Amino acid sequence: MYQALYRKYRPQTFDDVVGQRAVTQTLKNQIATGRLGHAYLFTGSRGTGKTSSAKILAKAVNCLDPQDGNPCNRCAACQAIDSGSCMDVLEIDAASNNGVDNVRDLRDDAVYTPSQVKMRVYIIDEVHMLSISAFNALLKILEEPPKHLLFILATTELHKVPATILSRCQRFAFRRISAEEIAARLQYVAYHEGIDLDDSAARTLARLADGGMRDALSLLDQCASATSGELNAQTVCDCLGIAGIQGSAALLSRVADRDTKGALALFNRFYSEGKDLGALLDELACLTRDLLILKTAGDAGLPMLSGVADDRDAQTLAGRFSTGELARIMEELQTCAAGFVRSASRRMDAELCILKLCQPELSLDAQAMNSRLTRLEERLQRGDFPAPQPQPGTPVSGPAPARSEGPEAVPEPETEVPPEPPAEEVPLGFWTEVAAAVRKSLSPPASGFFSATDNAPVKGVYRDGQVVLQCTNSFTYQMVNKPEILSLVAQKAGAILNRQVGAAAVDLSSRPANNGPMERLLRFGRDHSEIINIKD
């Protein structure tokens, strides 16, 4: 019967455990010196060797001929434990035996001395699944066990284990295995299994395993049957239903170009080929994360890359995005992937996500606005804006055109623009005196409009021989723009200036915006929209 690769190549000694040298060396020293603890707690992510190390420790403490802390795997005790026939070494799944009654039965059996080996060993896997009452029942025997008893607890969620349990155990943290170590182990397994494994395929499998050796071996086992020839990265992608590094980079490149049509067409091809949409978004998020690290950390971020793309290609692609854009893309991808759990149509959600990535102007939230601003700022710093194209009919500055054969054209005489006449001077506080005189001559409510304060609804300005009453709103304009009021204003102003003046009223709320800095900036944006919205 065929045996899965992760079971066939399970480590048999501490030296076979990959990527956990700090843990295995400590355990070997304890066994060699006889300074064993009575309870151990192995923590770490899945597939990092916790259960395998627990079984190796159970063999090592019972081995009849230990080799420098490692079990010999040849004596009767080691072979009985490997075959599962040893009744004194028990592996318990806490996920299905999590009640207080199960722990009570374990506690009652644990007091008996072992019958086949030197020590009775209990390996409790996924110990965080035990109930509170089960943990409480385990406390006493875990704190003061018999001399022949050894507990080895394993968990992937350390925060769910009570502090009373943690304080009674020696804790060993199993780290995630690096992609290089996983790829080397895969090459070792492929060599012994006769699998022609390409280096790119090994790196792809190591990246997808996310630090778990068991996941990597399971993926290799699945992909090995896809082809009888060389197993390369493309074969791995086709077998696992993922877009791969090149596909993810091509899609993100279209996002950088704001090529919505090309991005949707490429996504439709991936969908037609049966690519998993969740895996596609995950690959895009990993690539975006690498680009963001390269953008912010530079060369110092190279060791932190996940290996989703070549360093040189990633640096080139990172230069086409701003930091704000990458942060927005990552947030959009994570939001879309999180919504897949309750989504009625994953395809529509993914297409909408790609549409938002290519066209940030569709979203008016702060994140989208920040990404557009940072993109514009970086382009301004680089100075890669082209010169604006002249509008039709606009004279183009440059060298004069060549003269054609024939009589010389007589240039038209330039008309001089007469200088503007100097503004007529008015005494300081002119409008204050006029408003006070008008207010005394009028009765409410008309007199209330004439005030010398800054927030008055009417303000008078002397211009070109007349007093212009600037009204802040239409209602004030209707109340002031009356012949009797205008005549009164002209009369009072003429008396102050000693000359004949007129009066008129204007409604500022109906006039076009002024030529202030904000208006000039907005007009510049409208006139040069072809520059600001230009694609890289």
C-alpha positions in Angstrom: 0.0 0.0 0.0 1.3 3.5 -0.9 2.4 5.6 2.0 2.3 9.4 1.8 5.6 11.1 1.6 5.2 13.1 4.8 4.7 9.8 6.7 7.4 7.9 4.8 10.0 10.6 5.5 9.0 11.5 9.0 12.2 12.2 11.1 13.4 9.3 13.1 16.1 11.1 15.1 16.7 14.6 16.3 19.3 15.1 13.6 16.7 14.5 11.0 14.4 17.3 12.2 14.9 20.2 9.8 15.2 23.8 10.9 14.8 23.3 14.7 18.4 22.9 15.8 18.0 25.0 19.0 15.2 22.7 20.2 16.7 19.4 19.2 20.2 20.2 20.6 18.7 21.0 24.0 16.7 17.8 24.1 19.7 15.8 23.1 21.8 17.4 25.8 19.1 16.6 28.4 18.9 13.0 27.4 22.7 12.6 27.3 23.1 14.1 30.8 20.0 12.6 32.3 18.5 15.9 33.2 15.0 15.2 31.8 11.9 17.2 32.8 8.7 15.6 33.7 6.5 17.7 31.3 7.3 19.4 28.0 5.2 21.8 25.9 6.0 22.1 22.2 4.5 25.1 20.5 4.6 26.4 16.9 2.8 26.5 13.6 1.6 23.4 11.8 4.1 21.1 10.1 7.2 22.3 11.9 8.0 19.0 13.7 6.3 19.1 17.1 4.7 15.7 17.0 7.7 14.1 15.3 10.0 15.5 18.0 7.6 14.2 20.7 7.8 10.7 19.3 11.6 10.9 18.9 11.8 12.1 22.6 9.6 9.2 23.7 11.9 6.7 21.9 15.1 8.4 23.2 14.1 8.2 26.9 13.2 4.5 26.5 16.0 3.5 24.0 18.3 0.7 25.2 21.2 2.0 23.3 21.0 5.8 22.8 23.4 7.4 20.4 24.5 10.8 21.7 20.9 11.7 22.7 19.4 10.1 19.6 17.4 6.8 19.7 19.1 3.9 18.0 15.9 2.9 16.2 17.1 -0.8 16.3 16.3 -2.0 19.8 13.0 -3.6 20.8 11.8 -0.5 22.6 12.4 1.8 19.5 10.8 -0.6 17.1 7.8 -1.2 19.4 7.2 2.6 19.6 7.6 3.0 15.9 5.1 0.3 15.1 2.6 1.6 17.7 2.4 -1.6 19.6 3.9 -0.2 22.8 1.1 0.2 25.3 3.2 2.5 27.5 3.6 5.3 24.9 0.2 6.8 24.1 -0.6 9.5 21.7 -3.8 11.3 22.5 -5.8 13.6 20.3 -7.1 16.3 22.6 -9.5 17.5 19.9 -11.6 14.4 20.2 -10.7 13.5 23.9 -11.2 16.9 25.5 -13.6 16.1 28.3 -12.9 15.8 32.0 -13.7 12.1 32.0 -11.0 11.4 29.5 -8.4 13.2 31.6 -9.6 11.3 34.7 -9.2 8.0 32.9 -5.7 9.1 31.8 -4.8 10.1 35.4 -6.0 6.8 36.8 -3.9 4.8 34.3 -0.8 6.9 34.7 0.0 5.7 38.2 0.8 2.2 37.0 4.4 1.4 36.2 5.2 0.7 32.5 5.2 -2.9 31.4 7.4 -2.9 28.3 9.7 0.2 28.5 11.4 2.3 31.2 9.0 5.3 31.1 5.4 5.7 30.4 4.9 8.6 28.0 1.7 10.5 27.2 1.8 12.7 24.0 -1.2 15.0 24.0 -1.6 16.7 20.6 -3.6 19.9 20.2 -3.7 20.3 24.0 -5.4 23.7 23.7 -8.6 21.9 22.8 -9.1 20.5 26.3 -11.9 22.0 28.3 -11.3 24.1 31.4 -12.4 21.3 33.7 -10.1 18.9 31.8 -7.2 21.2 32.3 -8.0 21.4 36.0 -8.1 17.7 36.3 -4.7 17.5 34.7 -3.0 20.0 37.0 -2.1 17.8 40.0 -0.6 14.9 38.1 1.2 17.3 35.7 2.8 19.1 38.7 3.9 16.0 40.7 3.9 13.0 38.3 5.4 9.6 39.3 9.0 9.0 38.4 8.1 6.7 35.5 5.8 9.3 33.8 6.5 11.8 31.1 4.1 14.3 29.6 4.7 15.9 26.1 2.1 18.4 25.1 1.8 19.9 21.7 -0.2 22.9 20.5 -0.5 25.4 17.6 -2.3 28.0 19.7 -0.3 28.8 22.8 -2.5 31.6 24.0 -5.4 29.1 24.7 -3.3 27.1 27.1 -3.9 28.2 30.8 -1.0 29.8 32.7 -1.3 27.1 35.3 -0.3 24.5 32.7 2.4 26.7 31.2 4.1 27.1 34.5 4.4 23.3 35.0 6.1 22.6 31.6 9.3 23.2 29.9 8.3 25.2 26.8 10.0 24.8 23.4 9.0 27.0 20.5 9.3 25.5 17.0 10.0 28.2 14.4 8.8 28.3 10.9 11.2 26.5 8.6 12.8 28.7 6.0 12.1 28.3 2.3 15.7 27.4 1.6 15.6 24.5 4.1 12.3 23.2 2.8 13.6 23.3 -0.8 16.7 21.4 0.2 14.6 18.8 2.0 12.3 18.5 -1.0 15.3 17.9 -3.3 16.5 15.1 -0.9 13.1 13.4 -1.0 12.7 13.8 -4.7 16.1 12.2 -5.3 15.2 9.2 -3.2 11.8 8.9 -4.9 13.1 9.3 -8.4 11.2 12.5 -9.0 12.9 15.0 -11.4 12.3 18.2 -9.4 13.4 21.5 -10.9 14.9 24.2 -8.6 12.1 26.6 -9.5 9.5 24.0 -8.6 11.1 23.3 -5.3 11.2 27.1 -4.5 7.5 27.4 -5.5 6.5 24.5 -3.3 8.6 25.8 -0.4 6.9 29.2 -0.7 3.4 27.7 -0.8 4.2 25.6 2.3 4.6 28.8 4.4 7.1 27.3 6.8 5.5 23.9 7.2 7.5 20.8 6.1 4.4 18.6 6.1 2.6 20.9 3.7 5.6 21.0 1.4 5.8 17.2 1.2 2.0 16.9 0.7 2.2 19.3 -2.2 5.2 17.5 -3.7 3.2 14.2 -3.4 0.3 15.8 -5.2 2.4 17.3 -8.0 4.6 14.3 -8.6 1.8 12.5 -10.4 1.1 15.4 -12.7 4.0 14.5 -15.1 6.4 11.7 -15.8 9.1 14.2 -16.9 10.7 17.1 -15.2 8.5 18.8 -12.5 8.9 22.5 -13.1 7.3 25.6 -11.7 4.6 25.8 -14.4 3.6 22.2 -13.8 3.3 23.0 -10.1 1.1 26.0 -10.8 -1.1 24.0 -13.2 -1.5 21.1 -10.8 -2.3 23.3 -7.8 -4.6 25.7 -9.7 -2.6 28.9 -9.0 -1.5 31.7 -11.4 2.1 31.5 -10.4 4.8 34.2 -10.1 4.7 35.3 -13.7 0.9 35.5 -13.8 0.6 37.5 -10.6 3.4 39.9 -11.8 1.7 40.3 -15.2 -1.6 41.2 -13.5 0.0 43.7 -11.1 1.9 45.2 -14.0 -1.4 46.0 -15.8 -2.6 47.6 -12.6 0.4 49.8 -12.6 -0.4 50.8 -16.2 -4.0 51.5 -15.3 -4.9 49.0 -18.0 -8.3 48.0 -16.8 -9.2 46.2 -20.1 -6.0 44.1 -20.0 -6.2 43.3 -16.3 -9.8 42.0 -16.7 -8.9 40.0 -19.8 -6.0 38.4 -17.9 -8.2 37.7 -14.9 -10.8 36.1 -17.2 -8.2 33.8 -18.6 -7.1 32.7 -15.2 -10.8 32.1 -14.3 -11.4 30.1 -17.4 -8.3 27.9 -16.7 -9.8 27.1 -13.3 -7.4 29.0 -11.1 -8.4 29.3 -7.5 -9.5 32.9 -6.9 -8.6 32.9 -3.2 -5.1 31.6 -4.1 -4.8 34.3 -6.8 -5.6 37.1 -4.4 -3.2 35.6 -1.9 -0.4 35.6 -4.4 -1.2 39.2 -5.4 -1.1 40.2 -1.7 2.2 38.4 -1.2 3.7 40.2 -4.2 2.3 43.5 -3.1 3.8 43.0 0.3 7.2 42.2 -1.2 7.0 45.4 -3.3 6.0 47.5 -0.3 9.0 46.1 1.7 11.4 46.9 -1.2 9.9 50.4 -1.6 10.3 51.3 2.1 13.3 49.2 3.3 15.4 49.0 0.1 18.2 46.5 0.1 17.7 46.0 3.9 14.4 44.4 3.1 15.7 41.7 0.7 16.0 39.1 3.5 12.3 39.7 4.4 11.0 38.9 1.0 8.7 35.9 0.6 10.4 34.8 -2.6 7.3 35.4 -4.7 9.3 37.2 -7.3 12.9 37.6 -8.4 14.7 40.4 -6.6 15.6 42.3 -9.8 12.1 42.0 -11.3 10.5 43.0 -8.0 12.6 46.1 -7.8 11.6 47.1 -11.3 8.0 46.6 -10.6 8.2 48.4 -7.2 9.4 51.5 -9.0 6.2 51.8 -10.9 4.1 52.2 -7.7 4.1 54.7 -4.9 4.0 53.7 -1.3 0.4 54.9 -0.9 -0.7 52.9 -3.9 0.9 49.7 -2.6 -0.8 50.1 0.8 -4.1 50.7 -0.9 -3.7 47.7 -3.1 -2.9 45.4 -0.2 -5.9 46.7 1.8 -8.3 46.2 -1.2 -7.0 42.6 -1.7 -7.3 41.7 2.0 -10.8 43.1 2.1 -11.9 41.2 -1.0 -10.3 37.9 0.3 -12.0 38.3 3.7 -15.4 38.8 2.0 -15.1 35.5 0.1 -16.4 33.6 3.1 -19.9 35.1 2.8 -19.8 36.0 -0.9 -22.5 34.9 -3.3 -20.3 35.4 -6.4 -16.5 35.3 -5.9 -15.9 36.1 -9.5 -17.8 39.4 -9.4 -16.1 40.4 -6.1 -12.7 39.7 -7.6 -13.5 41.6 -10.8 -14.7 44.6 -8.8 -11.6 44.5 -6.8 -9.4 44.5 -9.9 -11.5 47.4 -11.3 -10.8 49.4 -8.1 -7.1 48.7 -8.3 -6.8 49.9 -11.9 -9.0 53.0 -11.4 -8.5 54.5 -7.9 -10.6 57.5 -8.9 -13.7 55.3 -8.6 -13.2 55.4 -4.8 -13.3 58.7 -2.9 -12.1 57.3 0.5 -9.0 58.7 2.1 -6.9 55.6 1.2 -7.6 56.1 -2.5 -7.0 59.8 -2.4 -3.7 59.3 -0.6 -2.5 56.8 -3.2 -3.3 59.2 -6.0 -1.5 62.0 -4.3 1.6 60.0 -3.5 1.8 58.8 -7.1 1.6 62.4 -8.3 4.2 63.6 -5.7 6.7 60.9 -6.8 6.2 61.8 -10.4 6.8 65.4 -9.6 10.0 64.6 -7.8 11.2 62.5 -10.7 10.2 65.3 -13.1 8.7 62.9 -15.7 5.8 65.1 -16.7 5.8 65.9 -20.4 5.2 69.4 -21.7 1.5 70.2 -22.3 0.3 70.0 -25.9 -0.7 73.4 -27.3 -4.4 73.9 -27.9 -5.6 74.5 -31.5 -5.2 78.1 -32.4 -2.6 78.8 -29.7 0.6 80.4 -31.1 3.6 78.0 -30.5 6.8 79.6 -29.3 9.9 78.6 -31.2 12.1 79.5 -34.2 10.4 81.6 -36.9 9.2 79.6 -39.9 11.4 79.8 -43.1 10.6 82.7 -45.4 9.0 81.7 -48.7 10.1 83.2 -52.0 8.3 86.4 -52.9 7.9 89.9 -51.7 8.5 90.6 -48.1 5.4 90.9 -46.0 5.2 94.2 -44.2 4.9 93.6 -40.5 1.8 95.1 -38.9 2.6 97.9 -36.5 2.4 96.9 -32.9 -0.4 98.7 -31.1 0.7 100.0 -27.8 -1.5 99.2 -24.8 -2.3 102.5 -23.0 -1.4 102.4 -19.4 -4.2 102.1 -16.9 -5.2 105.4 -15.4 -4.2 105.8 -11.8 -6.9 105.0 -9.3 -8.6 108.0 -7.8 -7.6 108.5 -4.2 -10.3 108.5 -1.5 -9.8 109.5 2.1 -9.0 106.9 4.7 -12.2 105.6 6.3 -14.3 106.7 3.3 -16.8 103.9 3.4 -17.1 104.1 7.2 -18.3 107.7 6.9 -20.6 107.0 4.0 -22.2 104.0 5.8 -22.8 106.0 9.0 -24.4 108.9 7.1 -26.7 106.5 5.1 -27.7 104.6 8.2 -28.8 107.8 9.9 -31.0 108.7 6.9 -32.7 105.3 6.6 -35.1 103.5 8.8 -35.1 99.8 9.6 -34.8 97.3 8.1 -32.8 99.1 5.3 -30.5 100.8 7.7 -29.3 97.5 9.1 -27.5 96.6 5.9 -25.1 99.6 6.2 -22.5 98.8 8.7 -18.7 99.4 8.8 -17.9 96.0 10.3 -16.0 93.3 8.4 -18.9 90.9 8.2 -21.4 93.5 7.1 -23.7 92.3 4.2 -22.9 95.4 2.2 -19.4 96.9 1.6 -18.8 100.0 -0.5 -15.9 100.4 -2.9 -15.1 103.7 -4.8 -14.3 102.8 -8.4 -14.3 104.9 -11.6 -16.3 107.8 -10.2 -19.0 105.7 -8.5 -19.6 103.9 -5.2 -20.1 100.1 -5.9 -22.1 98.4 -3.2 -20.9 94.8 -3.0 -23.7 92.6 -1.6 -22.8 89.2 -0.1 -26.1 87.5 -1.1 -29.1 88.0 -3.4 -31.5 89.1 -0.7 -29.2 92.0 0.3 -28.8 92.9 -3.3 -32.6 93.1 -3.8 -33.0 95.3 -0.7 -30.2 97.7 -1.6 -30.5 97.9 -5.4 -33.3 100.5 -5.2 -33.2 104.0 -6.8 -33.9 105.9 -3.6 -31.1 104.0 -1.7 -28.6 104.3 -4.5 -29.4 108.0 -4.9 -28.9 108.5 -1.1 -25.5 106.7 -1.2 -24.4 108.8 -4.1 -25.5 112.0 -2.4 -23.6 111.2 0.9 -20.5 110.0 -0.9 -20.4 113.1 -3.1 -20.7 115.3 -0.1 -17.7 113.6 1.5 -15.6 113.7 -1.7 -16.7 117.1 -2.8 -17.4 115.8 -6.3 -20.2 114.3 -8.4 -20.4 110.5 -7.9 -22.7 107.7 -8.8 -23.8 104.6 -7.1 -24.5 101.0 -8.2 -25.0 97.6 -6.5 -23.6 94.2 -7.5 -24.5 90.7 -6.2 -21.2 88.8 -5.4 -23.0 85.5 -5.0 -24.0 85.4 -8.7 -20.6 86.4 -10.0 -18.0 83.8 -11.1 -15.3 82.8 -8.7 -12.4 85.2 -8.3 -8.8 84.7 -9.5 -7.5 83.7 -6.2 -4.8 81.0 -5.5 -7.4 78.2 -5.2 -9.2 79.2 -8.4 -5.8 79.4 -10.3 -4.9 76.0 -9.0 -8.2 74.5 -10.1 -8.0 76.1 -13.4 -4.5 74.8 -13.9 -5.8 71.3 -13.1 -8.5 71.6 -15.7 -6.2 73.1 -18.4 -3.5 70.4 -17.8 -5.7 67.4 -17.1 -4.0 65.5 -19.9 -0.7 65.8 -17.8 -2.1 64.9 -14.4 -4.1 61.9 -15.6 -1.4 60.7 -18.0 -0.5 57.0 -17.7 3.0 55.9 -16.9 
